Amino acid sequence: MLSIRPTVTDHVFSVFGRSIHPELFKSHRTRSLERKNYRARVDITSDGHVINFTGSRGATISEVVGSIQQPLPQQRRLLALNLRGKYAEELHGKRGLKYTSSFELEHVAADMFWMLQNQLQSCGSSNEMIHAFDSSGRIPFGAISFVHVETRERQLTIQAFHTFPDDYAIVKSTSIFCIDC
């Protein structure tokens, strides 16, 4: 079965004050994390990624990088932005939960794109999740999703890179979920 990512122009960055059900997405890689002060689930999906983060006192924030074609709930949607340029946001949630996020869409020259694509493919540690997508047919290489996960006692940091070979584009995001910070 082919797994081809939609184009970068069809993507949106969304944040919710609730959990997002993983059944809504086709997940290629999943990691569940549990610490004393929080639990989280990180999925690389066919469109990008989904992060569900719940603090020990029950407050939840979810982040979705996905296609505008993907049906998502409207209830408790805090943010929905097309992936263009740069953006940064900080939200203070209930029960001591703080969420900080930034993303950037960068178009690069072909040689720089292939160098970054190869570097992402060659990474691999226990803190990283990687999925290589099939080619769309126009270019012989498929997209890459790379997610780096750092856990601390009261904080989860996610760095994600999603490549779009047909557009020589890379979406970079950093998200920090923090309890009582």
Long-range contacts (C-beta under 8 A, 24 or more apart in sequence): 2-134, 3-28, 3-46, 3-131, 3-133, 3-134, 3-142, 4-133, 4-134, 4-135, 4-136, 4-142, 4-143, 5-46, 5-47, 5-48, 5-133, 5-142, 5-143, 5-145, 5-162, 5-164, 6-47, 6-67, 6-69, 7-164, 7-166, 7-167, 8-83, 8-105, 8-164, 8-167, 8-169, 8-171, 9-167, 10-67, 10-68, 10-69, 11-47, 11-48, 11-65, 11-66, 11-67, 11-68, 11-82, 11-83, 11-171, 12-64, 12-65, 12-66, 12-67, 12-68, 12-80, 12-81, 12-82, 12-83, 13-63, 13-64, 13-65, 13-79, 13-80, 13-81, 13-82, 13-83, 13-87, 13-103, 13-173, 14-63, 14-64, 14-65, 14-66, 14-72, 14-77, 14-79, 14-80, 14-81, 15-61, 15-62, 15-63, 15-64, 15-77, 15-78, 15-79, 15-80, 15-89, 15-91, 15-99, 15-101, 16-61, 16-62, 16-63, 16-64, 16-72, 16-73, 16-76, 16-77, 16-78, 17-60, 17-61, 17-76, 17-78, 17-93, 17-94, 18-60, 18-62, 18-73, 18-75, 18-76, 19-52, 19-54, 19-60, 19-62, 20-50, 20-52, 20-62, 20-64, 20-72, 20-73, 22-50, 22-52, 24-70, 24-71, 24-72, 25-50, 25-66, 25-70, 28-131, 28-145, 29-129, 29-130, 29-131, 29-145, 29-147, 31-129, 31-149, 33-149, 33-151, 33-156, 35-151, 35-152, 35-153, 35-156, 36-153, 37-153, 37-154, 37-179, 37-180, 38-154, 38-156, 38-177, 38-179, 40-156, 40-177, 42-129, 42-147, 42-149, 42-158, 44-129, 44-130, 44-131, 44-145, 44-147, 46-133, 48-145, 48-160, 48-162, 48-171, 49-145, 49-147, 49-158, 49-160, 49-162, 51-158, 51-175, 51-177, 53-97, 53-99, 53-156, 53-177, 55-95, 55-96, 55-97, 55-179, 56-179, 57-94, 57-95, 57-96, 57-97, 58-95, 59-93, 59-94, 59-95, 59-96, 59-97, 61-91, 61-93, 61-97, 61-99, 61-177, 63-99, 63-101, 63-175, 65-103, 65-160, 65-162, 65-171, 65-173, 83-171, 96-179, 96-180, 97-177, 97-178, 97-179, 98-176, 98-177, 98-178, 98-179, 98-181, 99-175, 99-176, 99-177, 99-178, 100-175, 100-176, 100-178, 101-173, 101-174, 101-175, 101-176, 102-173, 102-174, 103-171, 103-172, 103-173, 103-174, 104-171, 104-172, 104-173, 105-169, 105-170, 105-171, 106-169, 106-170, 106-171, 106-172, 107-167, 107-168, 107-169, 108-168, 108-169, 108-170, 109-168, 110-168, 113-163, 113-165, 113-168, 113-169, 113-170, 114-141, 116-161, 116-163, 116-170, 117-141, 117-144, 117-163, 117-165, 120-144, 120-146, 120-161, 120-163, 135-165, 136-165, 136-166, 138-166, 139-165, 139-166, 141-165, 154-178, 154-179, 154-180, 154-181, 155-179, 155-181
